[in-house]
Amino acid sequence: MGRILIISTTLLLAALAASAENWPTWRGPGMQGHSSERNLPLRWSTTENVLWKSPLPGPGMSSPIVWEERIFVTQSLDREGHRRALLCFHRRDGRLLWQRVTEYPERESTYAEEPHYCSASPVTDGERVVAWFGSAGVVCYDFDGNELWRRDLGKCEHIWGNAASPILYRDLVILNFGPGERTFLVALDKRTGREVWRVDQPGGKYGAAPSEWIGSWSTPVVARIGARDELVMTWPEAVKAYDPATGRLLWSCGGLGRLVYTSPLVTSDVVVALSGFGGPALAVTPGGEGDVTTTRRLWHVERTTQRIGSGVIVGDYLYVVNANGVGQCIEWKSGRGVWTERIGGGTWGSIVHADGRLYVTNQMGETVVFAAKPQLEILARNPLGERTQSSPAIANGVIYLRTYQHLWAIGNRQ
């Protein structure tokens, strides 16, 4: 009987491990902020449902990624950004396994109020992990921290710094290099770092007046649309889709503003693109050819609010929490607002959806959990008391949160 119990327990643990989901890139599997995990913690505090917390060397805006027993985080090791690092932690106990530093002796502009030089999250395929360190280049490591290759793409200069994360598509690392005068979409061979294709985009000086500000901090998204893959990217004044294998432009839709911070929200039925700094929002049907502004655009709102964190689409509704902490539920087919309510304090983090719940962390380290339904229902407020600009990552039944002081693992302890 004891042996049967041991075998049954072993099989159960193996089945749970096999069903556990990794979080390999910015915004998780599918790059849309969705997790298939269930039975996640609803409530936590600094003492409740904390599995572990590990100290970090300083503030940072990037979010963690997770693959099996490894958690990866990018981090500047000094306030001037001269030492930029990829840190690897053990998933079960949070101990630091290794860190690898990229030196950059020059000066690089960044957001002056809270200087950060490693705002881009890394990406992994389970064999290698790729990090973009802005002007310091793109670096690829194996899981033991051995450097496989690095690629110098030149200076990336903007008064507010950079933030777009690299993504993986088949054998390619794809990156939005910018914003600034040098702006382009580039694909590198993930095994060698060799450039495969590049699409130049008109950049611009950040200027001194708001009318001159321009740029995109958006991370591109790859989605299966009909019989083809589309790489969707939100640029100043337009959302565009490319063939991710070649960089060939498939379609474009005008109507965005000059500043874009959020990543596009993409399903097989719709692309929702949201400008920042009070700029427009729009929805367009993917799968088109050429300029589809007048033929496939579903709706367009001329003026909105400041949006930095990305939203999420669940069913017929888009949910987003704006920089001022006001949340919105919007019907994505029509653009009609369903509700607009204050969720919490100032928020730069992006929403994550899991098991019918929406998780979003505000700048003061409070994660608000609310129901993914067209009636606002706040389920929990979970303060950690540490400042953050990052977004949750979910893997193996655990929520990982990166604050300025710690990497936290939140899980049910019952």
N, C-alpha and C positions, 0 to 999 in steps of 0.2 A: 504493500500500500504506500509506504514511504517513497519507494522508488517511482511509483506511478505519479505521486504528487510532485516529486522533483522534476520528472520529465514534463508533466503538464505545466508546471510553473516556468520551466525553461522555454517551452514552446510559446507560452503566453508572452513572456518577455521578448522573445524573438519576433513574435507577431507585432507587438507594440513598437519595437525598434524599427521593423520594416515599414510600419504605417506612419512613423514620425516624419515630419516634413522639415526639410532644410529651409533656410532663408538666405539664398545665395547671392542676392543682389539688392540694390536699393529698391525698396517697396516690395521685396519678396518674390516668390514664384509668380511669373506672369507680369511682374513689374507694375501691378495695379493695386497693391495694398491689401490683397486678400490672402487669408490663411485658411486652410482646411482643418486646423486644429480645433478640438472640442475640449470641454471641461477645463477651460482656462480660469485662473483666479479672477474673481470679480472685484474683490476688495484687498487692499494691502496698505501698509504704512511702513515706517522705518523699522518696525519690530514685528509686523504681521506679514506672513507669507513671503518673507525674504529668505531665499535659499542661500544666497551669498552676495557679497558686494566686494569689488576689488578697486583699489585706488587707481586713479589715472594721474599722469604727470602734469595735467593742466587742462584748461578749457578746450572744447572742440565742438564743431557743429555737425560732423558726420555721424551717421548711424551705424550700428554694428551689423555684420552679416554672420551667418552661422552655417557651418557644414559639419554634420555629425559631431565629433568631439572638439571641434575648433570654432572659436569666435574671433573674428578679425575686426580691428578698429584702426582707423587712421588718426594720427595725432601729431601736432607740432610740439616739440620738446622745449621750445623757447618762444618768448613773446614776439621776437623779430622774424620767426619763420626760417631761421637758418638751418635748423635740424628738424626734418620732417620724417615721420616714422610710421611703419606698419607694425601694430602690436597683435600678438596671437595669444589668446587665453584658452585655458581648458574649460570645456563646457560644464563639467560636473562640479568643479570646486572653485573656478574663477582664478586659479593661479596663472601668473604670466609665464608662458612657455618660451617665448622669444620676442625680441623686437629688432627691427632692421631700420637703420637710419639712412636717409638721403640728405646730403649736405647741399645747401644752396646759399652761397655767401652774399649774393646780391640782394638789393632791396626790392620788394614786391608790394604793390598796393593791396589793401584789404579794407574791410569794413572798420572804420576808425574807432567806433565806440567799443567794439569787442573784437580785437584783431584775431583772426583765425586763418591758418594757411593750409588746413587739411579738411575742407568742408565736403569734399567728395567722398562718398562711401566706396569701399573696395568691391570687387566682384570675384566670384570663384566658380569653377566647374568641378570641384572636388579633387582636382589634381594640382592646379595652380591657382594663385590668387594675384589679381592685378590691382594696383593702386595708382591713381593719378595725383601727383603732387604739384599741379599747376606748372609754373615755370621750371620747376625742378624735374619735370618729365614724368613719363609713364614707366612703372617698374613692375616686373613679374617675378614672383617667387614660387617655389614649391612649398609643400606643407611643412617642411622642416626649416623653412626660412632661407634656403639657398637661392641666391639670385639666378634667374634663368636668362633674363634679358632686360634691357632698359632702352627707352626711346626718348630722345630729346626733341621735343616739338617746338622749341623756341619760347620766347617770352610771351606770357599771358598776363596782360596788364589792364586792370579796371579799378576804379576807385573803391568799389565794393568787393573786389576779389572775384573768385570763381567758386562754383559749387556743383556743377553737373557731374554725375557719376558715370564711370565707364560701364558698358553692358557687354554681354557676350552673345554672339549669334553664330552658331555652328563653329567654325574655326577662326572667327573674327572677334577682336575687341573693337567696339565702336564707341566713339567719344565725341561729345560736343565741346570743342576747344574754343573757349571764349568765356565771357564776352570781352570786347575791346576792339581795337583797330584790326587785329588779326583774329578772325572768326572763321571757323570751318568745322565741318563734320568729317571725321576721319575714321577709317577702318584699318586696323593692324592685324597681321597674322598672330594669333595667340601663342603660337609655338616659338616664333622668332622675333616678333616685334616689327617685322618688315611691313612697310606701308603698302596696302592693297588698293585702296581708292581714297579719294579726297573730294569733297564738295565745298568750294569756297562760298562764304556768305558775306554780304556787305556788313562790315562792322561799323564802328563809329567811336568817336571820342566821347568820354563820359561828360565832358563839358562842365560849365559852371552854373548854367541855368537849367531848370527842370525841362524846358522845351528841347534841350539838347541831349537829355539822358536817353540811352538806348542800350538794349542788350537782352540776351536770353541766358538764363541759368538753368534751363530745362534739361532734364535727362530724357533722351529718346526712348521710345517704347516700340518693341516689335510684337506684332499680332498677326494671327492667321485670319485673313479676310478672303472668304471664298476659296479659290484655288491657289492663292498666292500669299506670301508673307509681305507685310507692309511695315516699314520703319517710319513711325510717325514722330514728327518733331515740331515743336512750337517755337517759331522765330518771331522777332519783332514784325508786327503787321500781318503775319500769315501763319497758318498751319500747313505743313507740307508732309507728303509721304514719299518715301524712296524705296527702291528695291534694295534690301539690306545686303544682298550679295555683291552688288555692283555700284551702288550709289546713284543709279539712274532715277531721275525725278519721275514719279508716277502721277501725282496730282497736287494741286495747291488750292487753298481757300483763303481769301483775304478777310480782314475784319478784326485782327487783333491790335493791341496797342504796341507802343514802342518798348515796353518793359514786360518781360515774361519770367516769372519765377517758378511757377508750378510745372509739373510734368503733365503731358496729355493723358486724358482718361479715355481708354479705347476698349470697345467691345466689337463684336462682329456687326453690330447695328449702328454704332455711333462713335464719333470722336468729339469729346467736349474739350475745348481749349479756353483757358482762363488767363487773362492778362493780370498784371499787378498794377499797383499805383493808381487804382481807380479806373483802369482801362477796360476795354470791352471784353465780353465773353461771347462764345458762339458754340454751336453744335453743327456737325456736318456728317453726312453719311459717307463712310469709307468705301473704297473699291472703285473710285472714279478714274478718269483720265484727264490730264490737262487742268485748266483753270475751272474749278467747279463752284466758284463763289455764287453764281446765279442759278446753278442747276441742282446742287446737292446740299446747300446750306439750309439747315432746318430752322434755325433762329439766330438772332443776333441782338445782344444788349449793349448799347453804346457806352454807358457809364456804370461802373460797379463800385468796388471798394479795393482796399489793399489786400492782396492775396499772395501769401508766400508759401504756406504749406499746401500740399496737393490733397484733393478730395478723393472720394471713392464712389463708384456706381454700384448700387445693390438693387436688383430688380428694375423697376421703372423710375428710380429716384437717384439723384446725385446729392451726396452729402459733402459739405465743405465747412471748415472752420476758418474764418478770416483772421488776419493779423491782429485785429482788435478784440478777438475772443468771441465774436458773434458767429454762431453757427447758422447754416442754412440748409434746408431741404428743398430741392428743385426737381421738378418733373423734367427729365432730360429730353423727352420727345417734343415738348413745347417751350421749355424755358420758364414755365410758370413757377413762381415761388409758392411753396406749400407752407413753410414756416420759416421765420427768422427770429432767433432767440439768442440771448447771451448764454454761452456755454461756460466760459471761465475768463481768465485773464489773457493778456497778450500771448498769441500763439504763432510760432513759426513752424511747428512740427506738422507732419502729415498724418492723416487718418489711416488707421489699420482696421480691417473688418475681419471678424472671426465669430462663427457660431451665432449670427444674428446680433452681435454687439459691435459697436464702433468705439475704438480706443484712440484718444488723442491727448498728447502731453503738452501743457502750456509752458511758458518760459520760466515759471516758478517751480517747475517740477511736479505739478499736479496732473495726474492722468485722469481725465474725465471719461467715464464709460456711459454711453447712451445707446438706446435701442435703434436698430436699423429698420425704422418704420416711419410712415408719414405723419406720426404724431410724436412730438418730442417727449421722451421719457428718460430722464437722467437716472441711471442705475447705480452709479457710485462715483465718488470723488476720492482720489487716492494721492495724498500729498507725500512727497519725499523731502521737501524743504531744501532742495538744491537746484540751482539754476540750470536750464538746458534749452537748447534749440533743436534737439534731435527728435527722431521718430522711433516708435517701438519696433522691435523685431520679434517675431514669434517662431519658435521651433521647439519640437520635442516637449510640448505641453508647458513651455516656459516663456514668459515675456521678458525680453532683455531691454533695459533702458540705459541710455548713456547720458549722464549728467556731467557738469563741469568737473565734479570731484570723483565720481565713481562710475563703474560699470556694475549694474544691478541685475540680478537674476530673480524674477518674481514667479513663484509657483505655489500651488496648493500644498500646504504642509500637513493637511489632515490625512 
